[in-house]
């Protein structure tokens, strides 16, 4: 009886209530695995690119300006959702399946090409630039930006409980590259004094390379993208998965109201203010700060830049995890968190404008401050989720 009772309890835990089907749905572990892996492929390309910046700026002809060029290429990727919106207006969602496959395959091709040709340069207007790196960054950004409007609707054929699993996968897409990059390390250059035979003292540079270069790193990310593509194909074509699809999916043309935290009780003024707060957070977190992070962090050393970049990239999954177990937060708390974000943002801008001689440049305190300020991205991500 004890074994039967344990089996019953485990079986009961796998059942959850679905708002979409208005019924109890038994959670399938293989669908959780596939949807999670599918979600990993959404932003892992862009996240992995950010983790490699401390290594790429050392060899790229753009030098410290490289993050600015890549930020422009990444933001240009927002043309993907615009093109998809025009496509959907004309053709509806009839071709979403082949479009999703095409986007995933383009991501796989881009990251493998990046692994072999990220250091190829070319002359543009008489100056050398990382042409291949910027072009492939744009293609990678297309995958991430388009995933927000293409990948998530494809999960509408399944019970809504698996959307949370997909979001977990998106969070993992930031954690995995950062964890690997921390193990990878960053090349460091130190100087030591050497006494010559004639009695004179000279400085000799000693360089320590990273554990492995960006090439093998991108190959590993490509393998994960392949797994994400295979996961989507399984979700669409595997008979075991197809049996779990909702028989009567929501009307694509219908207008459904989704209640989020009692929106009906909020005043219009509060909604506008929260949207404004979120807009400002996104502008700084995804637009301005990534483009100047090299000027802000590099004066403190490549190691500080390395840890600041990778630890901040882990911020989003941490914020999602905290928000998942946190009850609804008042607007006062949100505004207080925004104030903390404002202080860290001002400090990041100040160090960037004062580069290459920011405050506390040659001290451990300065390194700790710059890394901790970058880790405040957790607060920015958490505040963005709450709003």
Secondary structure as UniProt FT lines:
FT   HELIX           2..13
FT   STRAND          15..18
FT   TURN            19..22
FT   STRAND          23..26
FT   HELIX           29..51
FT   HELIX           53..59
FT   TURN            61..62
FT   HELIX           63..65
FT   HELIX           66..76
FT   TURN            77..78
FT   HELIX           79..91
FT   TURN            92..95
FT   HELIX           96..117
FT   TURN            118..119
FT   STRAND          122..124
FT   TURN            125..126
FT   STRAND          127..129
FT   HELIX           131..154
FT   HELIX           155..157
FT   HELIX           161..184
FT   STRAND          188..195
FT   TURN            197..198
FT   STRAND          201..208
FT   HELIX           214..237
FT   HELIX           239..242
FT   TURN            243..244
FT   HELIX           263..265
FT   HELIX           268..282
FT   HELIX           283..288
FT   HELIX           289..297
FT   HELIX           298..300
FT   HELIX           302..313
FT   HELIX           315..324
FT   HELIX           331..353
FT   TURN            354..356
FT   TURN            359..362
FT   HELIX           364..375
FT   HELIX           377..386
//
